[in-house]
């Protein structure tokens, strides 16, 4: 269990990023993830700013945050709110859908009984890892249910996943260097505009944002080892400490200093939001 600002986060057993959280007041500053976040509200009112509106999730309802969508997190009343959730990589969803464009639920919330049932199965017991066979089956069910609920459910496009994976590999091999769309074009043989669209369709974010998020991931590992912020910024491809701090808070909703105070060493420095 991890103290996190004015609340707590408990992470689950197993490789999937599952968690339970309880907060009061303002929990998270505006930030983005590069994963789907599905959170089942257990008590209180879970409120969040999303796509220009303040949304509210009541007990038994589901919050569904799409990758790379800016959002906050706060209590909708004077009481605390509690939820259980899971973060899922967009490649897991697109893979289960045979590389279709990622499903998108524009409201950020759902009362769909099928989706709620699937997420409940995923998070009902955080003390035990999910059986791998059960996980694969639930993932397939979840991806199909998300597509049926999606605002873009009529789209049948198939992005060039092979090109996206080549671009991702080039980015990850050069995180401390400047990566250009021209270099990605040359690596993949795909026009930069089509590649940008396909990259977002498969990974849920733009190439630029993907670079930033991976640099922040690398920075978290350095900070967890106790390294200074200036040294970390240099080692992870940021221009300076201020640049690191700015991007870190934009991705995680907290500053590097605050994050270093609350990291859960039980989960290798991972804080789930």
N, C-alpha and C positions, 0 to 999 in steps of 0.2 A: 504494500500500500504506500502511496506517495502523496505527501502534502503538495498541493498545487494551487498557489495563490489562496483563494478562499474556498478551497474544496479538497477532495481526495480523488486519486485515480488508482485503481487496483488492476494490474495486468494479469492475464490468464496464462495457464500452462499450455504448452504446445507452440508450434511454429506460426500459427495464424495470429495476427495482431488483434486480439480480443481484449476487452476491458470493461470495467464498471467504473462509473464516475458519479460523484455527488458534489454539487456546487450550490453556492448562494451568491446573489448579486451578479456583478459582471465577472464572467469566468475567463473569456478569451478576447483579446483585441482582434481587429480584422486580420485575417490571414488565409492562406490557401494550402491545400494538400495536393499531392499528385496521385491520390488513391480515391476510390469510393469510400465514403464513411456512411455506414448504416447503423443507426442508434435507436434502440427501442426504449421509449420513455417509460419508466417504472413508477415514478411519483413526482408530484409537483408539476410545474409548467416549464417545459424546455423551450426557451425563446432564442431566436437567432435572426440576424439580419442577413438576407440572401436575395440576390438579384433585385435590389432596390426596394425590398419590403421587409418588414419585421414579421417573421413567421412564428407560429406557436404549435407545439406538440404536447398533447395531453397524455396521461397514462394509457398505455395500450396502443398508442400511435407510433409511427415510424418516421424518423428523420432520414433523408437520403440526400447526401451531399455529393455532387458530381466532382470529379477531379478538376482542380484548378479554378474552382469557383470561390470567390472571396466571400467570407462569412465571419460572423462573431459567435459568441455563445453567452447566454445570460439567463438568470431566473426571470420568469414572467410575472412572478408575484414576490411578496416579501419572504415567502418560504423557500427552502432549498428545493432543488430538483435532482432526480437520480435517473440514470439510464445505463443500459448495457449496449455495447456496440462492437463493431468489427471494421477494420480497414482492409480493403481488398484492392490489389493492384489492378489497374485497368486491363493489363495484358491477360489476366486470368479471366476477366469477363469477356473480352473480345475473342479469346481462344475458345471459350465455351460456346461462343456464337459463330464459330467458323469464320472469324475475322470480319464480321459485320461491323459497321460503324457503331460506336459505343451508345448504349441507350441513355436517354437523358430525361429526368423527371423535373420539369421546370419549377414546380411548386416547392421542391425541397422536402416534401413530407408526403405521407401516404397513410390511408386507412385500409388499404387493400389487404384482405384477410389472408390471401395466399402469401404475399410478401412478408407479412408479419409472422405467419407460421414458420416460414423458412428461416428468418432471422432469429426467431425465438429458439429454434432447434440449434442454431449456431452458437448462441450465447447463453443458453439456459444453465450450463454447468461449466464455470470457468476453472474449476479445480482439476479438471481432466482434459488432456489433449483430445481433439476430435479424431476419431478413427479415420485414417486416410481414405478408405473406401467410402465412408459416409461423407467426408468432406467433398470428394469429387462429385458424388451424386447431388449433394445440396448445392454445390457451385453451379452445376448444370441447370438445376431447377431455378436457382436465383437469377441466373443470366436470362433465361427465357421469360421469367416473370417480370424482370425489369424491362425487357424489350416490349412486352405486352402493355406495360404501364407507361412506356416512354412517350414523350411528346413528339418524338421523331420516329415512331414505330413503323411508318410507311416507307422509310428510306431503306433501300436494298443495296446500297453501294458497297463495294469490297475494296478497302484501301490496300495499297501495296505493302503488306506487312514485312516482306523480305527486305525491301528498301528501307523501311523504318528501322528494322533491327540493325542493318548496316550502319545507318546514321547514328543510332544509339551507341553502337560499339565504338565508332570513331569519337563521339563526344566523351564517352567514359574513359577512353585511352588518352584523352588530352584535356582533362579537367582544369589543369592549371595554365593552359594556353588559350589563346583566342581561337575559337572555332567559327568559321564563316559559313553562310549558306552556299557560297561558291564551292567550298571544300566538300560540303555534304552532297551537293549536286554531282561533283566529280566522283565521289566515292560510290554513289548509288546509281548514277546515270538517269536520275529523275529530275525533271524541272523543279526549281526551288518552290514554286507556288503549290504545285501538286504535292510535293514532299511535305510542305508545311501542313497542308490539309490532312494528308495521310498520317503524319506524325501525331497530330491532335486526335484523329479518329482512333488510333491504336493505343496511344499512351496517355491521352486525356489532357495533354498540355502542349505548349509550343516548344520547339528546340531550345529557344532562349531560356524559357522557364525551367526546362529540364536540366540545363547546365547549372542554373542557380540552385535548384533543389538538391542536385547531387553534390555540389560544393558545400551546401549547408549540412548534408549528411556527413560529409568528410570532416567538417568543422566540429560537429558534435562529438565525433570520436576523439579528436584532438583535445577538446575541452574536457571530456570525461577523463582523460589521462592527466589533467591538471596543467596543460600547457597554457601560456598566456595568450590573450586575444590578438595582440599584434603579431606574434609568431604564428598563430593559427591562421590569421588572415593571409599572411604571406604564403603559407604552406598550402592553402586551399584555393588559391586563384583569385582572392579578393584584392582590390587595389589598396586598401588600408583597413584599419580597425573599424572606422566609422562605416565603411562600405559593408563589412561583415555584419556589424550590429544592425544596420538598416535592413539588409536582406534576411537575416536570421529572424528578426521580429516579424517581417512580412510573411515568412513561411510558417512560423510556429506560434505567433501570437504573444511571445515573450522575448525579452532580450537574452543574449548569451549569458550574461551574469546571473540573471534570475534562473535560467535553465540549469546552470551549473549548481545552483543551490538545491535543486529539487530532483535531479536525475535519480532514477531508481537503479542502483547498481545491480539489483537482482535481474534486471532486463537489459544489461549491457548498455546502459545509458539511453534507453529508449523511453520517451514519454509519448503516450498515445493520446491524441486529442480528437 
